[in-house]
Structure formats: structure tokens, C-alpha cells
Amino acid sequence: MPTCANCHSKWSWKQTVKKMFTLDTGMNCPYCGERQYQTGKSKKKAGILNFFVLLPLLLNIFFDIPAAILLSSFPVLFFLIMSLNPFLMNLSSKEKYINTSEM
């Protein structure tokens, strides 16, 4: 579970999931109110994990998977991955941007 970089309080799973589904990049700590941001490393982990939602499509290329199983696997994988994401989240007090000058 993520820990606030300011007050070092550990967020609950429910608080983390609630904060994950906002469009704002920053999240206010439920304990101290300080603005927190997801670290770059944490974003990369979440991106890799989110890729697994599309895994049934990749498997369907190699194996003949029935459509009912294929379509039912998407919500199951989505729920599973969204349940695991809070355990991989790390927080920082400062927002880090991607350095676009290197591109």
C-alpha cells in the first residue's frame, strides 16, 4: 500500500482505489491533506500490469479461444488488475515530468 511521503501514514486499499479513479494527477493524503503524486517507477509498473488486460487477445491469436470465454475474461482481468494496482503504488511529494528535451 502507498505511504504518504509527508506524514508517513499508510493508505488503506479502499482510499487508494478511490484516489486512483480521479483524472487529477495529484492525490491529497487522507491523513495530512498534503498533495501526493505517483512516482515514475510506480507508473511504469502499473502500465505493465494494465497490459495484461489485453492478454486474452494475444492468446486468441495462437489458440482458438471461444468468444464467450474471451469476452468474459476482460472484466475478470480488469477487476483483478485494478485490485492489485494499489499494492504497487508509491507516492512522492513532488511531481516528476518526463524529460522531453532528450527526444
N, C-alpha and C positions, 0 to 999 in steps of 0.2 A: 504494500500500500504506500502511496506517496506520503512524504513527510514535509511539512512546511519548512522552508529554508529560513524563515524568520523566527518563529516560536518553537519549532521542532516538534509540533504536535502531529501525531499520525492521523490521517484522514480515514474515515470508515469507507467501506466498499460502496455503500449507498451514496454518501456525499461525493465520492469520486465519480461515480457513474452520472450523477445529476450534473456535475460540473463539466463532464466530457461532452454532453449534448448541447452545449451553447456555441453560438457562432463566434463569440469573442475569443481572442487568443489567450487572454489573461483570465485567471480564476481567482476570486477572493477567498482567502483562507476562512473557513467557517469558525475558527477559534480566535484569531487575532485581527482578521479583516485585511491583512496585507495582501497586495496583489502578487500572485504566483503565476509562473509560466512553465510550460512543459519544456524540458531540456531537449536539445537536438538529438542526443543519443536515444532518448525515450521516444521521440517522434519516429526515428528510424525503426526501432523495434516494433512499434505499433503499425507502421506501414508494411513491414514484412509479415506481421501476423494477419493484417487485414487482407493480404494477398490470398490467404488460404480459403477465403470465402469463394473464390473463383476456381478452386482446386477441382470440383466436380466437372467443370467444363473441360479442363485439361485431361482428366481421366477419361472423359467421354470420347476423346479423340482416339485413344488407344484401346479402349474397351467399349463394348456395346452395352451401355447402361440404359435401362428402361426410363422413359420420360418421367414417370411418377416418382421414381427414386431420385432421379436427377433434380427435379423441381422441389421435392421435399427436403433435400439436403441443404439447400440455400438458407432457409430460415433457421435450421438447426445449427449450421456452422456460424451464421451471423450471431445468434444468441450466445453460442459458446465463446466466440472470439470477443464479443463485447463484454462478456463476463470475465475474461482473462485480462483484458486491457488494463484495468485499474491496478493489477499486480505488477505491471511493467512500467507504470508511470513514475517518473522522477520530476521533482519540481525545483525551480530556481527563482530567485528574487528578480533577476534581470532577464529580459527577453533577448535572445540571440537571433540575429538575422543571418540569412545565407549571404555570403560574400559574393556578389555578382561581378565584381571587378576582375575576378580570376577567369571568368568565362570568355 
